[in-house]
Each structure stands twice: as structure tokens, then as C-alpha cells.
């Protein structure tokens, strides 16, 4: 028998799990948050920290707007700084195909109240001096986008959850999920403790498929290794850049970081998930060689730090959100690198749904059934 039962047990203490624990505990629910390492210790803290409005579908855009509004009010709400640098996101475009796809997205963002605009190459050159623009067709830019310290945000959410009575256990991996009658009835952790919960939420990110397998489920989420470097000895002008993404140049990106730049690119593949992945310095030459033609001044930059993490990639790069496989198991994972932008706002909607309340936005585009797999929608909520 479980040693203790809760209204909701959340597996995973990244940005999604910590935000959801806060929302549910604040609503008066008894909450257990189980995290195998530490709050935001893995994918969340190992990201580039970017938050943006610039998405192509309405749901992502609306959630990102709400998240950024939350982040703007973060110091006042939580009493701590999250180092939010609202310097904008600049997506550089050099192909007609990308331009044709991006212009409608910019227009839709504007229709939904975002300040996104499509810049000319001349405007790009003025904004980011030292960036090669002769081959550009333009760039998408939103001044309200930016980057922050993700660990501070997730930790503040977890602390608020604790203040409202949530039990937060770190260094506590879930090793088994017992089932009976189409429900999850217990969660066992590494030290042998067993817990019960009316609802189990899988918010384990890149580890979400492994959690699902504990009860016989399957999720279309692949872990992809992500590699980031910081460099110094960079052009002085680059220290004032926004987040710059060379969309048609390997999706290489950079943004100011201290007295240097944070750099990376989309040059990884699916890989077995592991705890505390070590940086792969052999990737650095490829990142630099990709960025230097766009930012020639980086040719003499020197790398000073590197880290690695895992992205949780779905086939369409949108998350899986909803009741999955068992009557009382809910999944919110597979953010594909967009978790910081949408998870904090999404947490409020997930909290409503697991309590049997109507959401304020339609979460239909995130359902598992879009991949041809069952997505349960019980008429009566398991939580009583």
C-alpha cells in the first residue's frame, strides 16, 4: 500500500513540472513533485534561456504572450530577479522558401497583438553591425523577446509550490508505476517509498517516454542532445545584439552572455538520454565555422565554457498535452526546445484540466491523438 497519497503526483521538476506544482498547490490541491536530479537541473537549466513570441500557430503564440507577461512581472511577483534581458529575437532569412513561410507567421503574430515585424536587410545591418547581410532577404524581429536565467524561474515556481504545501522531493527517481483497472495506483521511488495519487502527471521532458514505459505506455518523444558554448574576445558591437538566429544557416544562434557570447546550432541528432551529459568540444569547430561567415568578427573568438543537455523532440515539435494511456495519467512533455516560452502559461491550463475545469484555450493541437495514438479524455476526472 502507498505510504502517502496526494491529489496530484508530478514526475519531473523542470520548468513544466515546477510551474504546474505551483499552480495546483496554489489552488489548494495536495501535490507531490518527484524530481530525479534537482529542480531545473537538467534540460531546463542547460538551455540557451530564450523566450519568444515568434511561433507559427495560434496556441503557441498565445501561450508565449502570457509567459512573457509573467516573466516581465517576475521580480515583483516573486521578489527575485530572473535576469530577463528583453533584447529581442532576430531570425535572419536568406531563402525565398523561408521568407514565404515567415511572412504569414509575422502577420499572424501581429494580428494576435505581438510587436513582430519583418525587417529589411538594411534595417538588419543597422540593428546588428558586423553581421553579413548582403545575402539576406530580411529578418523577423520582436523586441519583447529575449532570454533569462531558467533555473531561477523554475526554482521560484518550486519554492512557491512548497510555500503552498507541496511536497517536493529531489534526487528521487520514479522506478515503478503500479496499475490496476486502467489506472495508475502507485509510484515507487528509488529509496523504496511508495506514493499514491488521484492523478499522475508525466512532465519528465526527455525522460517522459521512460516514465510512460513504467506503466506500459509509449510516447512519440525523442531525446536530442543539445550543445552550447560561450566565447570571449568577440566584437564589442556583438555584446549589444539581440538573440540572433541564422535560420537558413544551420539555425546557428548567438546572444550576449556576460562579457562574451553564447553560441550554438542545430547540429545534433537523437541520442540515448543520460544524466549530466558532458560537453562535446569536438562540436565547437562546426559551430564556429557556421557562424563566422555570418559574423566574421567571431573568427578570433576563444571558447571559455561549454555544456550539454537534452531537447525533447516530437514529430511536429509541439508538446504532447492531455490524458494519456491510463484514466488518471496526464502528460505534458515534448516541448522541443520551446518549454521556457510556453510551459509557464500552459501550466495554468493543465492545472485546470487535471482538476476537471474548462481550459481558457483549446489544447486540441497538443493532443497525442494527432500522431494516430490514443489520447484519453475521461468524462469524469479521476481526482475527487
C-alpha positions in Angstrom: 0.0 0.0 0.0 1.2 3.6 -0.7 2.7 5.3 2.4 1.0 8.6 1.5 -1.4 9.7 -1.1 -1.8 13.0 -2.9 -4.3 14.7 -5.2 -1.6 15.0 -7.9 1.8 13.5 -8.3 4.1 15.2 -10.8 7.1 13.4 -12.2 9.7 15.9 -13.4 10.9 19.2 -11.8 11.8 21.2 -14.9 10.1 24.4 -16.0 6.8 22.5 -16.7 6.7 20.4 -13.5 7.7 23.2 -11.2 5.2 25.6 -12.7 2.4 23.0 -12.5 3.2 22.2 -8.9 2.9 25.9 -8.1 -0.5 26.3 -9.9 -2.0 23.2 -8.3 -0.7 23.8 -4.8 -1.9 27.4 -5.0 -5.4 26.1 -5.9 -5.4 24.1 -2.7 -4.6 20.7 -4.1 -2.2 18.3 -2.3 0.8 18.0 -4.6 3.8 15.7 -4.7 6.7 16.7 -7.1 9.2 14.0 -7.8 12.5 15.0 -9.5 15.3 12.5 -10.2 18.0 15.1 -10.0 17.3 18.7 -8.9 14.9 21.4 -9.8 15.7 22.6 -13.3 18.9 20.6 -13.0 18.8 19.0 -16.5 17.2 20.2 -19.7 15.7 23.5 -18.3 19.0 24.8 -16.9 21.0 23.6 -19.8 19.1 25.5 -22.4 20.0 28.8 -24.1 17.3 30.5 -21.9 15.4 32.0 -24.8 11.7 33.1 -24.6 9.9 34.4 -27.7 6.5 35.3 -29.2 7.6 34.2 -32.7 5.8 30.9 -33.4 3.6 29.8 -36.3 0.5 28.5 -34.6 -2.0 30.5 -32.6 -1.8 28.3 -29.4 2.0 28.7 -29.1 1.7 32.4 -29.8 -1.0 33.0 -27.2 0.8 31.0 -24.5 4.1 32.7 -25.3 2.4 36.1 -24.9 1.2 35.1 -21.4 4.5 33.6 -20.4 6.4 36.7 -21.4 4.0 38.9 -19.5 4.6 36.6 -16.4 8.3 37.0 -16.8 8.1 40.7 -17.2 6.4 40.8 -13.8 8.6 38.2 -12.2 10.7 40.4 -9.9 7.6 42.0 -8.4 5.7 38.7 -8.1 8.5 36.5 -6.8 10.9 39.0 -5.2 13.9 37.8 -7.2 15.5 38.7 -10.5 15.5 36.2 -13.3 17.9 38.2 -15.4 15.4 38.7 -18.2 17.1 40.6 -21.0 14.3 41.7 -23.3 16.6 42.4 -26.3 14.5 40.7 -28.9 14.8 37.7 -31.2 16.1 38.2 -34.7 15.5 35.4 -37.2 17.7 36.0 -40.3 16.2 34.9 -43.6 18.2 34.2 -46.7 16.0 31.8 -48.8 12.8 32.5 -50.6 11.1 29.4 -49.1 11.8 30.6 -45.6 10.7 34.2 -46.4 7.4 32.8 -47.9 6.8 30.8 -44.7 7.8 33.5 -42.3 5.8 36.5 -43.6 2.4 34.9 -42.9 3.6 34.0 -39.4 4.7 37.6 -38.8 1.3 38.8 -39.9 -0.5 36.3 -37.6 1.6 37.3 -34.6 0.7 40.9 -35.3 -3.0 40.0 -35.5 -2.7 38.4 -32.1 -1.2 41.5 -30.6 2.5 40.9 -30.9 5.0 43.5 -31.9 6.8 41.3 -34.5 7.9 42.9 -37.7 9.8 41.9 -40.8 12.9 43.9 -41.3 14.8 44.7 -44.5 18.4 43.8 -44.9 19.3 47.5 -44.4 17.4 47.6 -41.1 19.2 44.3 -40.0 22.6 45.9 -40.7 21.7 48.8 -38.6 20.5 46.6 -35.7 23.4 44.2 -35.7 26.5 45.9 -37.1 29.2 43.4 -38.1 26.7 40.8 -39.3 26.9 40.0 -43.0 23.6 41.0 -44.7 24.4 41.0 -48.5 22.7 37.7 -49.0 19.7 38.3 -46.7 16.1 38.7 -47.8 15.2 40.2 -44.4 14.6 39.1 -40.8 11.7 38.6 -38.4 12.1 40.6 -35.2 10.2 41.1 -32.0 11.6 43.5 -29.4 9.7 41.8 -26.5 11.5 38.5 -26.9 14.7 37.8 -25.1 16.5 35.4 -22.7 16.6 34.8 -19.0 18.0 32.5 -16.2 15.8 29.4 -16.5 17.0 27.8 -13.2 15.9 30.9 -11.3 12.4 30.8 -12.8 11.9 27.1 -12.2 13.3 27.3 -8.6 11.0 30.2 -7.8 8.0 28.2 -9.0 9.0 25.2 -6.9 9.6 27.4 -3.8 6.1 28.9 -4.3 4.7 25.4 -4.5 6.4 24.4 -1.3 5.0 27.6 0.4 1.5 26.3 -0.5 2.1 22.9 1.0 3.5 20.9 -2.0 6.0 18.1 -1.1 9.0 18.5 -3.4 11.4 15.6 -3.4 14.6 16.0 -5.4 17.1 13.2 -6.1 14.1 10.9 -6.2 13.7 8.9 -9.4 10.5 7.1 -10.0 11.3 3.4 -10.5 7.9 1.8 -10.9 4.3 2.8 -11.5 1.7 0.3 -10.4 -1.5 0.0 -12.3 -4.9 -1.6 -11.8 -8.2 -1.3 -13.6 -6.8 1.1 -16.2 -5.4 3.5 -13.6 -2.0 4.3 -12.1 -2.4 3.3 -8.4 1.1 3.8 -7.0 4.5 5.3 -7.7 7.6 3.7 -6.3 10.8 5.7 -5.9 14.5 4.6 -5.6 14.5 4.5 -1.8 11.6 2.1 -1.7 8.9 4.6 -0.8 5.5 4.2 -2.5 3.1 7.0 -3.1 -0.5 7.1 -4.3 -2.2 9.9 -6.3 -5.6 10.6 -7.8 -3.8 12.0 -10.9 -0.2 11.3 -12.1 1.3 13.9 -14.4 4.3 13.0 -16.6 6.3 16.2 -17.0 9.6 14.4 -17.3 10.8 16.1 -20.5 13.3 14.0 -22.4 12.7 11.2 -19.8 8.9 11.2 -20.3 9.0 8.2 -22.6 10.9 6.2 -20.0 8.3 7.2 -17.4 5.5 6.2 -19.7 7.1 2.8 -20.2 6.9 2.1 -16.5 3.1 1.7 -16.9 3.3 0.2 -20.4 2.7 3.5 -22.4 4.5 4.8 -25.4 5.2 8.5 -26.3 6.4 9.9 -29.6 9.2 11.9 -27.9 12.9 11.5 -28.8 15.8 13.0 -26.7 18.1 15.1 -28.9 21.4 16.2 -27.5 21.9 20.0 -27.3 25.3 21.6 -27.1 26.1 25.2 -26.2 29.4 27.1 -25.9 30.3 30.6 -24.6 33.1 32.5 -26.2 35.0 35.7 -25.4 37.2 38.1 -27.5 34.2 39.0 -29.6 33.4 42.3 -31.4 32.3 44.9 -28.9 29.1 45.6 -31.0 28.0 42.0 -30.6 27.6 42.5 -26.9 24.6 44.6 -27.7 23.0 42.1 -30.1 19.6 40.6 -29.6 19.2 36.8 -29.8 20.3 36.2 -33.4 19.3 33.0 -35.3 20.6 32.4 -38.8 17.5 30.4 -39.8 18.9 29.3 -43.2 22.4 28.9 -41.9 22.1 25.7 -39.9 19.9 27.6 -37.3 23.1 28.7 -35.7 22.4 31.2 -32.9 24.1 33.6 -30.5 23.3 36.1 -27.8 25.3 38.2 -25.4 26.4 36.3 -22.3 28.4 38.2 -19.7 31.4 39.7 -21.5 31.1 37.4 -24.4 28.6 35.4 -26.4 26.6 32.2 -26.0 26.7 30.3 -29.3 25.1 27.0 -30.6 23.4 25.5 -33.6 21.0 22.8 -34.7 23.7 20.2 -35.3 22.7 17.3 -33.1 20.8 14.1 -33.6 18.7 11.8 -31.5 20.7 10.2 -28.7 20.2 8.0 -25.7 19.1 10.2 -22.8 21.6 10.3 -19.9 22.0 12.2 -16.6 24.6 15.1 -16.6 25.8 14.8 -20.2 29.3 16.2 -20.7 30.0 18.8 -23.3 31.4 17.6 -26.7 34.1 20.1 -27.6 34.6 18.5 -31.0 31.3 20.2 -32.0 32.9 23.7 -31.4 34.7 24.0 -34.8 31.4 23.2 -36.7 29.5 25.9 -34.7 32.2 28.5 -35.2 32.7 27.6 -38.9 28.9 28.0 -39.5 28.7 31.3 -37.6 31.9 33.1 -38.9 30.6 33.6 -42.5 27.6 35.4 -40.9 29.5 37.2 -38.1 33.1 37.5 -39.4 34.3 39.1 -36.2 33.9 35.8 -34.4 36.9 34.3 -36.2 39.3 35.2 -33.3 36.8 34.4 -30.5 38.0 32.0 -27.8 35.8 29.4 -26.1 35.7 29.5 -22.3 32.8 27.3 -21.3 30.5 24.5 -22.7 27.6 22.5 -21.5 25.2 19.9 -22.9 21.6 18.9 -22.3 18.7 17.2 -24.0 15.8 18.5 -26.0 12.5 16.5 -26.0 11.5 16.4 -29.7 8.1 15.3 -31.1 7.5 14.7 -34.8 5.9 18.2 -35.2 7.9 19.9 -32.5 4.9 20.7 -30.4 4.3 19.1 -27.0 2.1 16.2 -26.0 -0.5 17.5 -23.6 -3.5 15.6 -22.3 -4.8 12.4 -20.7 -2.6 9.5 -22.0 -3.0 5.7 -21.9 -4.5 5.4 -18.4 -7.6 7.1 -17.0 -5.6 9.2 -14.4 -2.3 9.8 -16.2 -1.8 13.1 -17.8 1.2 14.0 -20.0 2.8 17.5 -20.5 6.1 16.9 -22.3 7.8 17.1 -25.6 8.3 20.8 -25.8 11.0 20.5 -28.5 13.1 23.4 -27.1 10.1 25.7 -26.6 9.4 24.9 -23.0 10.6 28.2 -21.5 8.4 30.1 -23.9 5.1 28.3 -23.4 5.3 26.0 -20.3 4.8 28.6 -17.6 1.5 29.8 -19.2 0.5 26.3 -20.2 0.8 25.1 -16.6 -2.2 27.1 -15.6 -4.3 25.4 -18.3 -3.0 22.0 -17.4 -3.8 22.7 -13.7 -7.4 23.5 -14.7 -7.8 20.4 -16.9 -6.5 17.9 -14.3 -8.9 19.4 -11.8 -11.8 18.9 -14.2 -12.2 22.5 -15.1 -12.6 24.0 -18.6 -9.4 25.5 -20.0 -9.3 29.1 -21.3 -7.6 28.0 -24.6 -8.2 25.0 -26.8 -5.4 22.5 -26.1 -6.6 20.3 -29.0 -3.5 20.9 -31.2 -1.3 19.3 -28.5 -3.2 16.1 -28.1 -1.4 12.8 -28.5 -4.1 11.6 -31.0 -2.7 13.8 -33.7 0.0 11.2 -34.1 -2.5 8.4 -34.5 -2.2 7.3 -30.9 -4.9 7.2 -28.2 -5.5 10.3 -26.2 -7.9 9.5 -23.4 -10.5 12.1 -22.5 -12.3 10.8 -19.5 -15.7 12.4 -18.9 -15.2 12.2 -15.1 -12.0 13.4 -13.6 -10.1 10.9 -11.6 -9.3 13.5 -8.9 -12.1 13.7 -6.3 
